[in-house]
């Protein structure tokens, strides 16, 4: 059989792992009828399956903990400070224990889903697709983060039982466990298990996260220097530049570079800052380095001379009325204060152009972008632009990745039209996953363009476009 890619395991290994771990007993569902549309709310998962005993017990615990938060301060003066420190410590251990429980459940779910995909005849190269995405939806994180959590859980549960036990009793935290597992991810399963036994005697509970990670890194290198070298070579192939928003209208431009290149870049910016300061520049060293970075990357004379297209969505009143306080948005990134965006547009002068976007009210009192000027220049170019402006980032719940594909919600091959209502912006991953068995996507409210995703387990998740300013 062709080797599959589910969690880095062959199809045979998946079935072997399924047989090797006992799955918890669950109650049979009482009702398999799908909930009606009114029952599900935006970004709120629902399922047709009745909750099993474990879920009910965890929900009861969650309600009890919520009661403690709601009653904060009621025992003021009754509990001493020592007792409160004990509570904090137990809460930390409880949080770690829950991470261990989640890891076990993730692996059991992945094994079960992989076996089901094999039964359905999914091509071996695609077995495992969609599993991390379902976990991500349940955890309300991005698909890439869901897959990372699944990979950590796989190594922890299948190959590192002693570390899993330390996590389960709260001796180490979830972040420490994740760092350690990450240092062993390139090793074979037998080596991981051997190093797990070595780590168990290292008193990890007395170490900080970084010291524990360094200890694991040293053991991994000693165990297999060749694999460590190959890992470093692979990491260099993964070099990249990313951009994400930061607080207060700022952004983080990050370059993941080989260490010698990163040091060289920083040294060049530092030298430019020292030279400018020596010449009497009044900017701070950090400001000079940041401005020099922008100028050198863009080829501009000055950092403020930005000439590349930046998509800004703002109400017409904000543009024309200096007293209008409504903010504007840079598509897919951040909200900017009205005064600041008016100043940026003024500074841009002739390099600035705009395209009108038309909105209409939605029944819940919001707004929805429904059309755009077609004069500035599958989905035609103007319609593609409209969908990108409306959705801003991937429409899959909790994803937030940049839009790479424009997806026909009702598939084009099934007669779906190329319209704004039938279109949604998604990341590349999200577009491919919907083609796996058991996934469906549909528009449940055209007034707000609410889209519902149903996963293979029958869980429903909804999303709608962000509100335009």
Buried (B, 14 or more C-beta within 10 A) or exposed (E): EEBBBBBBBBBEBBBEBBEEEEEEEEEEEEEEEBEEEEEBEBEEBBBBBBBBEBEEEBEEEEEEEEEEEEEEEEEEEEEEEEEEEEEEEEEEBEEBBBBBEBBBBBBBBBBBBBBBBBEEEBEBEBBBBBBBBBBBBBBEBBBBBBBBBBBBBBBBBBBBBBBBEBBBEBBBBBEBBBBBBBBBBBBEBEBBBBBBEBBBEBEBEEBEBEEBBBBBBEBBBEBBEEBBEEBEEEEEEEEEEEEEBEEEBEEEEEEEBEEEEEEEBEEBBBEBBEEBBEEEBEEEBEBBBBBBBBBBEBEBEEBEBBEEEEBBBBBEEBBEEEEBEEBBBBBBBBEBBBEEBBEBBEEBEEEEEEBEBEBEEBEEEBBBBBBBBEEEEEBEEBBBBBBBBBBBBBBBBBBBBBBEBBBBBBEEEEEBEBEBEBBBBBBEBBBBBBEBEBBEBEBBBEEBBBBBBBBBBBBBBBBBBBBBB
